[in-house]
């Protein structure tokens, strides 16, 4: 029987799911960073299978799990993470990718996340006359993704959403003193 005290079920909005990236070789020296202007991503997992007919019926055998993350962003000037992803593709670097659900924060203040290591296997930039230039790339997971919870630093959280500033000349945090604190 279902627990009546369970958390309320609500839809996960795509805007709440963000991706952070890092070069695996820099894990001990750099935090993960967000690529600017992410518009969409999808996670697709598949496993080839084969069915052998037997006298007792079909027997299915499965191959290794394959998973890829397809990412689309608006191309941004001066985005170090965007530049890093392009270099990771051309240099065949192993990178780390986190899919973080900003709407799922636990009692310890950690965000629900999926973690992957792998390679960028496809990379494309497109620029049309009428729209913003886009970057699309595919990340293929090595092994199997891992689930857990991760903190976001103040700096990483600020990358997710800019903060309110008043109309005075911007001199730092004091311009943010009049921001209303929203409750979630």
C-alpha positions as CSV (number, residue, x, y, z in Angstrom):
1,X,0.0,0.0,0.0
2,X,1.3,3.5,-0.8
3,X,2.6,5.7,2.0
4,X,0.2,8.6,2.4
5,X,3.0,10.7,3.9
6,X,5.1,10.5,0.8
7,X,6.4,13.6,-0.9
8,X,4.0,15.3,-3.3
9,X,4.5,14.2,-6.9
10,X,5.3,17.0,-9.3
11,X,6.5,17.4,-12.9
12,X,10.2,17.9,-13.5
13,X,10.7,20.9,-15.7
14,X,13.5,20.8,-18.3
15,X,14.8,24.1,-17.1
16,X,15.5,22.5,-13.7
17,X,17.9,20.0,-15.2
18,X,21.3,21.4,-16.0
19,X,24.6,19.9,-17.0
20,X,28.0,20.6,-15.5
21,X,31.3,19.6,-17.2
22,X,34.9,19.0,-16.2
23,X,38.1,17.4,-17.7
24,X,38.7,14.2,-15.7
25,X,42.4,15.1,-15.5
26,X,41.5,18.4,-13.7
27,X,39.2,16.8,-11.1
28,X,41.8,17.5,-8.3
29,X,42.3,21.2,-9.2
30,X,39.1,22.6,-10.8
31,X,35.4,22.5,-10.0
32,X,32.8,21.5,-12.6
33,X,31.4,24.3,-14.7
34,X,28.2,25.0,-16.6
35,X,28.2,25.7,-20.4
36,X,26.3,28.9,-21.1
37,X,22.9,29.0,-22.8
38,X,22.0,25.3,-22.6
39,X,18.7,24.8,-24.5
40,X,18.1,21.1,-24.3
41,X,19.6,17.8,-23.7
42,X,18.5,14.2,-23.8
43,X,19.8,11.0,-22.2
44,X,19.3,7.8,-24.3
45,X,20.3,4.4,-23.1
46,X,20.1,1.3,-25.2
47,X,21.1,-2.3,-25.1
48,X,21.2,-4.6,-28.2
49,X,19.5,-7.9,-27.7
50,X,19.3,-11.1,-29.6
51,X,16.6,-13.7,-29.3
52,X,17.4,-17.4,-30.0
53,X,14.6,-19.7,-30.8
54,X,14.5,-22.8,-28.6
55,X,12.0,-25.7,-28.3
56,X,10.7,-24.1,-25.1
57,X,10.4,-20.6,-26.6
58,X,12.6,-17.6,-27.2
59,X,15.7,-16.9,-25.0
60,X,16.9,-13.4,-25.1
61,X,20.5,-12.3,-24.5
62,X,21.6,-8.7,-24.0
63,X,24.7,-6.9,-25.0
64,X,26.5,-4.2,-23.0
65,X,24.5,-1.1,-22.1
66,X,25.3,2.0,-24.2
67,X,24.3,5.5,-23.1
68,X,24.7,8.9,-24.7
69,X,23.8,12.4,-23.8
70,X,22.9,14.7,-26.7
71,X,23.3,18.4,-25.8
72,X,22.3,21.6,-27.6
73,X,23.3,25.1,-26.6
74,X,23.3,28.6,-28.1
75,X,26.9,29.4,-28.9
76,X,28.4,32.0,-26.5
77,X,31.4,34.2,-26.9
78,X,34.0,34.0,-24.1
79,X,32.5,30.8,-22.6
80,X,35.4,28.8,-21.2
81,X,33.3,25.7,-20.8
82,X,32.1,25.8,-24.4
83,X,35.7,26.2,-25.5
84,X,36.7,23.3,-23.2
85,X,34.1,20.9,-24.7
86,X,35.3,21.7,-28.2
87,X,38.9,21.0,-27.2
88,X,37.8,17.8,-25.4
89,X,36.3,16.5,-28.6
90,X,39.3,17.3,-30.8
91,X,41.8,16.1,-28.2
92,X,39.8,13.0,-27.4
93,X,39.8,13.8,-23.7
94,X,37.8,11.9,-21.1
95,X,35.4,14.3,-19.4
96,X,33.0,14.2,-16.5
97,X,29.3,15.3,-16.9
98,X,26.8,15.8,-14.1
99,X,23.1,16.2,-14.8
100,X,21.8,18.1,-11.8
101,X,18.1,18.5,-10.8
102,X,17.9,22.0,-9.2
103,X,14.4,21.2,-8.1
104,X,15.4,18.2,-6.0
105,X,17.4,19.4,-3.0
106,X,17.7,17.1,0.1
107,X,17.7,18.0,3.8
108,X,21.5,18.3,3.6
109,X,21.3,21.0,0.9
110,X,22.6,18.6,-1.8
111,X,21.1,18.3,-5.3
112,X,20.0,15.1,-6.9
113,X,22.4,14.3,-9.7
114,X,23.6,11.7,-12.2
115,X,27.3,11.4,-12.9
116,X,29.1,10.1,-16.0
117,X,32.6,9.8,-17.4
118,X,33.1,9.5,-21.1
119,X,34.0,11.2,-24.4
120,X,32.5,13.8,-26.7
121,X,31.9,11.7,-29.9
122,X,30.2,14.2,-32.2
123,X,30.5,18.0,-32.3
124,X,28.7,20.5,-34.6
125,X,28.3,24.3,-34.8
126,X,25.6,25.8,-36.9
127,X,25.0,29.4,-37.8
128,X,22.0,30.5,-39.8
129,X,21.2,34.0,-41.0
130,X,18.1,34.4,-38.8
131,X,18.9,32.6,-35.5
132,X,21.6,32.5,-32.9
133,X,24.5,30.1,-33.7
134,X,24.2,26.7,-32.0
135,X,26.5,24.0,-30.7
136,X,25.3,20.4,-30.7
137,X,27.4,17.6,-29.4
138,X,27.0,14.0,-28.2
139,X,28.7,12.6,-25.1
140,X,29.0,8.8,-24.8
141,X,29.2,7.4,-21.3
142,X,32.0,5.0,-20.3
143,X,30.6,2.2,-18.3
144,X,27.4,3.0,-16.3
145,X,26.2,6.3,-14.9
146,X,26.1,6.8,-11.2
147,X,23.4,8.4,-9.1
148,X,23.8,10.5,-6.0
149,X,23.6,13.9,-4.5
150,X,26.1,16.8,-5.0
151,X,26.6,20.2,-3.6
152,X,26.7,23.3,-5.8
153,X,29.1,26.1,-4.7
154,X,27.7,29.6,-4.5
155,X,29.5,30.4,-7.7
156,X,28.0,27.4,-9.5
157,X,24.5,28.4,-8.2
158,X,25.0,31.9,-9.5
159,X,25.9,30.5,-12.9
160,X,22.4,29.0,-12.9
161,X,20.7,32.3,-12.4
162,X,21.9,35.8,-12.2
163,X,21.1,37.8,-9.1
164,X,19.1,41.0,-8.7
165,X,21.1,44.2,-9.0
166,X,19.8,47.7,-8.3
167,X,20.1,50.5,-10.8
168,X,23.2,52.2,-9.3
169,X,26.6,51.8,-10.7
170,X,27.6,48.2,-10.1
171,X,30.3,48.0,-7.5
172,X,29.8,44.5,-6.2
173,X,27.5,42.7,-3.7
174,X,26.2,45.9,-2.2
175,X,24.2,46.4,-5.3
176,X,22.4,43.1,-4.5
177,X,21.3,44.2,-1.0
178,X,17.8,45.1,-2.2
179,X,17.0,41.7,-3.7
180,X,14.0,39.9,-2.4
181,X,14.7,36.4,-1.2
182,X,12.2,34.0,-2.7
183,X,11.1,31.0,-0.9
184,X,10.8,27.7,-2.7
